[in-house]
Amino acid sequence: MTKIQIDLSEKEDKIVEIFKLVNNFKTKEEAIKKMILKFNVNVAVNLREKDYKQAIKFTEDKK
């Protein structure tokens, strides 16, 4: 298990709060965990430095 402490801006905090309320979660922590699962990450290995930014691709999971 990993604990992460993040500082949310006012706008980010509102987004998490709305997501929590719409999905009937009890805590913002639970909401953030579910939000993280909405993304797929593809990472390529053995990259040249200039190719690094192109190798990481975040796509929203439509499930």
C-alpha positions in Angstrom: 0.0 0.0 0.0 1.2 3.5 -0.8 0.1 6.7 0.9 0.1 9.8 -1.2 -0.5 13.3 0.0 -1.5 15.8 -2.6 -2.5 19.5 -2.6 -5.6 20.1 -4.7 -6.4 23.4 -6.1 -9.9 24.8 -5.3 -11.1 23.7 -8.7 -9.6 20.2 -8.4 -11.1 19.8 -4.9 -14.6 20.7 -6.3 -14.2 18.2 -9.1 -13.3 15.4 -6.6 -16.2 16.5 -4.3 -18.7 16.4 -7.2 -17.4 13.0 -8.3 -17.8 11.7 -4.7 -21.3 13.0 -4.4 -22.5 11.7 -7.8 -21.2 8.2 -7.1 -22.2 8.1 -3.5 -18.7 7.6 -2.1 -18.1 8.2 1.6 -14.7 9.9 1.3 -12.7 11.9 -1.2 -10.0 9.3 -0.9 -12.4 6.7 -2.2 -13.4 9.0 -5.1 -9.8 9.7 -6.1 -9.0 5.9 -6.1 -11.9 5.3 -8.5 -10.9 8.3 -10.6 -7.4 6.8 -11.0 -8.8 3.5 -12.3 -10.5 5.5 -15.2 -7.1 5.8 -17.0 -4.8 3.4 -18.9 -1.1 4.1 -19.1 1.2 2.7 -21.7 5.0 3.0 -21.1 7.7 1.9 -23.5 11.1 0.9 -22.1 14.7 1.6 -23.2 14.0 5.0 -24.7 16.2 7.8 -25.8 15.7 10.9 -23.8 14.0 12.8 -26.6 11.4 10.0 -27.1 10.4 9.9 -23.4 7.5 12.3 -23.7 6.1 10.5 -26.7 6.3 7.2 -25.0 3.9 7.9 -22.1 0.3 8.0 -23.3 -2.7 8.5 -21.0 -6.1 7.5 -22.5 -9.4 7.6 -20.7 -10.9 4.2 -20.2 -14.5 4.2 -21.5 -15.5 1.3 -19.3 
